[in-house]
């Protein structure tokens, strides 16, 4: 990613929601997704690829890594060693540092190349539940953004060092479910009150909808100022083109995460649901599990994670 100076802030809080509801087709093919054994039986909340191997975070402060011998626990107890659940994960641009966040203010910077962990928990003594994290820049020089249950975005432009944290509350104080930056200090965040906010300076967050969506939001994919997707209840996917939101209803599931690039990608959710985007059209994959799927990452191996240590690969 490159440095990105502030552009004029988005001032389209009333961005329209186009009345388009398009059921996704259902794939009749056998599933390519395979259940993979993991060493945990608690919920896996998030997953990310890194410069070494994919990592996933779980309840009780566990971090697991995909190795040549299968998935293995590489961190127990979380950043502070007190076993707080871990909910969100992201990597630096070079993939060398894995940032993890979770309950009671847990924040950690984990070096995947050395196994070294730096505890950066409770920035400015905040101990709210941290639901998600987004990181831009290289290892050791990252801008870090953390979204919490109290509606605040905690941010540091100096790699999360003590004394460098500030915070903003972009909305009414409703909890923030997901945050993602697509460029240096540019990205989006969603809250539990039906709002999406955008920034292009990492500090000022402006509402861009979604008006009258009527469902809760859970997943966010922020690829550009005019390329944003949000997933939520009633198998809903909302796509933003910079001026309006278009909604699609994919079937019957709550969609907890979404990851796309161009016209391909996935959204995952309750009951083992995985919908695949290809050529701009969503189709439901057949999966071998019924557990709720919380997150997905794509790469050399596509990985979905969820309840009771469930992990699928293809």
Residue pairs with C-beta under 8 A, 6 or more apart in sequence:
1 93
1 136
1 137
1 183
1 184
2 183
2 184
3 184
4 183
4 184
4 185
4 186
4 200
6 185
6 200
6 201
7 200
9 200
9 201
9 204
9 206
10 198
10 200
10 206
10 208
10 225
11 206
12 208
12 209
12 243
13 206
13 207
13 208
13 209
14 209
14 211
15 208
15 209
15 210
15 211
15 240
15 243
15 244
15 245
16 209
16 211
16 243
16 244
16 245
17 209
17 210
17 211
17 212
17 213
17 238
17 244
17 245
17 246
17 247
18 244
18 245
18 246
18 247
19 247
20 246
20 247
20 248
21 247
21 248
21 249
22 248
22 249
23 249
23 250
23 251
24 235
24 248
24 250
24 251
24 275
24 281
24 282
24 283
24 284
25 281
25 282
25 283
25 284
26 251
26 283
26 284
27 276
27 283
27 284
27 285
27 286
29 286
30 286
31 285
31 286
31 287
31 288
32 285
32 314
33 274
33 285
33 286
33 287
33 288
33 304
33 312
33 313
33 314
34 288
34 312
34 313
34 314
35 288
35 289
35 310
35 311
35 312
36 70
36 71
36 311
36 312
36 313
37 70
37 71
37 311
38 44
38 56
38 64
38 71
38 309
38 310
38 311
39 64
39 71
39 72
39 73
39 309
40 58
40 59
40 60
40 62
40 64
40 73
40 309
41 308
41 309
42 58
42 59
42 60
42 62
42 85
42 308
42 309
43 58
43 59
43 85
43 294
43 306
43 307
43 308
43 309
44 56
44 57
44 58
44 64
44 294
44 295
44 305
44 306
44 307
44 309
44 310
44 311
45 57
45 58
45 59
45 85
45 86
45 87
45 88
45 294
45 295
45 305
46 56
46 57
46 86
46 87
46 88
46 89
46 132
46 294
46 295
46 305
47 54
47 55
47 56
47 57
47 89
47 295
47 296
47 297
47 303
47 304
47 305
48 54
48 55
48 56
48 89
48 90
48 91
48 98
48 297
49 91
49 95
49 297
49 299
49 300
50 91
50 95
50 96
50 98
50 112
51 91
51 94
51 95
51 96
51 112
51 113
52 65
52 95
52 112
52 113
53 65
53 66
53 67
53 112
54 65
54 66
54 297
54 299
54 301
54 303
55 63
55 64
55 65
55 66
55 74
55 89
55 98
55 110
55 112
56 63
56 64
56 71
56 89
56 295
56 303
56 305
56 311
57 63
57 86
57 87
57 88
57 89
57 100
57 102
58 64
58 85
58 86
58 309
59 85
59 86
60 76
60 77
60 78
60 83
60 85
61 75
61 76
61 77
61 78
61 79
61 81
61 82
61 83
61 84
61 85
61 86
61 102
61 106
62 73
62 75
62 76
62 78
62 86
63 73
63 74
63 75
63 86
63 98
63 100
63 110
64 71
64 72
64 73
64 74
65 71
65 72
65 74
65 112
66 301
66 303
71 311
74 115
75 110
75 117
77 83
78 84
78 85
78 86
78 100
78 102
78 106
78 108
79 100
79 106
79 107
79 108
79 117
79 118
79 119
79 120
79 121
80 106
80 119
80 121
82 104
84 102
84 103
84 104
84 106
85 102
85 103
86 100
86 101
86 102
86 103
86 106
87 101
87 102
87 103
87 129
87 130
87 131
87 132
88 100
88 101
88 102
88 130
88 131
88 132
88 133
88 146
88 147
89 98
89 99
89 100
89 101
89 133
90 98
90 99
90 133
90 134
90 135
91 97
91 98
91 99
91 135
92 99
92 135
92 136
92 137
92 138
92 139
92 142
93 136
93 137
93 138
94 138
94 139
95 112
96 111
96 112
96 113
96 138
96 139
97 109
97 110
97 111
97 112
97 135
97 139
97 140
97 142
98 109
98 110
98 111
98 112
99 107
99 108
99 109
99 110
99 133
99 135
99 142
99 144
99 160
100 106
100 107
100 108
100 110
100 133
101 107
101 108
101 130
101 131
101 132
101 133
101 146
102 129
102 130
103 129
103 130
104 127
104 129
105 121
105 122
105 123
105 126
105 127
105 128
105 130
106 121
106 130
107 119
107 120
107 121
107 122
107 123
107 130
107 133
107 146
107 160
108 117
108 118
108 119
108 120
108 121
109 117
109 118
109 120
109 159
109 160
110 116
110 117
110 118
111 117
111 139
120 160
120 161
120 162
123 146
123 154
123 156
123 160
123 165
124 154
124 165
124 166
124 167
126 148
126 152
126 154
126 167
128 148
128 149
128 150
128 152
129 148
129 149
130 146
130 147
130 148
130 149
130 154
131 147
131 148
131 149
131 175
131 176
131 177
131 178
132 146
132 147
132 176
132 177
132 178
132 179
132 180
133 144
133 145
133 146
133 147
133 179
134 144
134 145
134 179
134 180
134 181
134 187
135 142
135 143
135 144
135 145
135 181
136 142
136 143
136 181
136 183
136 184
136 185
137 143
137 184
140 159
141 159
142 159
142 160
143 155
143 156
143 157
143 181
143 184
143 185
143 202
144 155
144 156
144 159
144 160
145 153
145 154
145 155
145 179
145 181
145 187
145 202
146 153
146 154
146 155
146 179
147 153
147 176
147 177
147 178
147 179
147 189
148 154
148 175
148 176
149 175
149 176
150 169
150 173
150 175
151 169
151 170
151 171
151 172
151 173
151 174
151 175
151 176
151 191
152 167
152 168
152 169
152 176
153 167
153 168
153 169
153 170
153 176
153 179
153 189
153 205
154 165
154 166
154 167
155 165
155 166
155 167
155 168
155 202
155 203
156 164
156 165
156 166
157 164
157 185
157 202
158 164
166 203
168 203
168 204
168 205
170 189
170 191
170 195
170 197
170 205
170 206
170 207
171 191
171 193
171 195
171 197
171 207
172 193
174 191
174 192
174 193
174 195
175 191
175 192
176 189
176 190
176 191
176 192
177 190
177 191
177 192
177 217
177 218
177 220
178 189
178 190
178 217
178 218
178 219
178 220
178 257
179 187
179 188
179 189
179 190
179 220
180 187
180 188
180 189
180 220
180 221
180 222
181 187
181 202
181 222
182 222
182 223
182 224
182 225
182 227
184 202
185 199
185 200
185 201
185 202
185 203
186 199
186 200
186 201
186 202
186 225
187 198
187 199
187 222
188 196
188 197
188 198
188 199
188 208
188 220
188 222
188 228
189 196
189 197
189 199
189 205
189 220
190 196
190 197
190 217
190 220
190 230
191 197
191 217
192 216
192 217
194 210
194 213
194 216
194 217
195 207
195 209
195 210
196 207
196 208
196 209
196 210
196 217
196 220
196 228
196 230
196 240
197 205
197 206
197 207
197 208
198 205
198 206
198 208
198 225
198 228
199 205
199 206
200 225
208 240
209 240
209 245
210 217
210 230
210 238
210 245
211 245
213 232
213 236
213 238
213 245
213 247
215 232
215 233
215 234
215 236
216 232
216 233
216 254
217 230
217 231
217 232
218 231
218 232
218 233
218 254
218 255
218 256
218 257
218 269
219 229
219 230
219 231
219 232
219 255
219 256
219 257
219 258
219 267
220 228
220 229
220 230
220 231
220 258
221 228
221 229
221 230
221 258
221 259
221 260
221 265
222 228
223 260
223 261
225 242
226 240
226 241
226 242
226 243
227 240
227 241
228 239
228 240
229 237
229 238
229 239
229 240
229 258
229 260
230 237
230 238
230 240
230 258
231 237
231 238
231 255
231 256
231 257
231 258
231 267
231 269
232 238
232 254
232 255
233 254
233 255
234 249
234 254
235 249
235 250
235 251
235 252
235 253
235 254
235 255
235 269
235 273
235 275
236 247
236 248
236 249
236 250
236 255
237 247
237 248
237 250
237 255
237 258
237 267
237 275
237 282
238 245
238 246
238 247
238 248
239 245
239 246
239 247
239 248
248 282
250 267
250 275
250 282
250 284
251 273
251 275
251 284
253 269
253 270
253 271
253 273
254 269
254 270
255 267
255 268
255 269
255 273
255 275
256 268
256 269
256 270
256 292
256 293
256 294
256 295
257 267
257 268
257 269
257 293
257 294
257 295
257 296
258 265
258 266
258 267
258 268
258 296
259 265
259 266
259 267
259 296
259 297
259 298
260 266
260 267
260 277
261 298
263 277
263 278
263 279
263 280
264 276
264 277
264 278
264 279
265 276
265 277
265 298
266 274
266 275
266 276
266 277
266 296
266 298
266 302
266 304
267 274
267 275
267 277
267 282
267 296
268 274
268 275
268 293
268 294
268 295
268 296
268 304
268 306
269 292
269 293
270 292
270 293
271 290
271 292
272 287
272 288
272 289
272 290
272 291
272 292
272 293
272 306
273 284
273 287
273 293
274 284
274 285
274 287
274 293
274 296
274 304
274 312
275 282
275 283
275 284
275 285
276 282
276 283
276 284
276 285
287 312
288 312
289 306
289 310
289 312
291 306
291 307
291 308
291 310
292 306
292 307
293 304
293 305
293 306
293 307
293 310
293 312
294 305
294 306
294 307
295 304
295 305
295 306
296 302
296 303
296 304
296 305
297 303
301 313
301 314
302 313
302 314
303 311
303 312
303 313
304 311
304 312
304 313
305 311
305 312
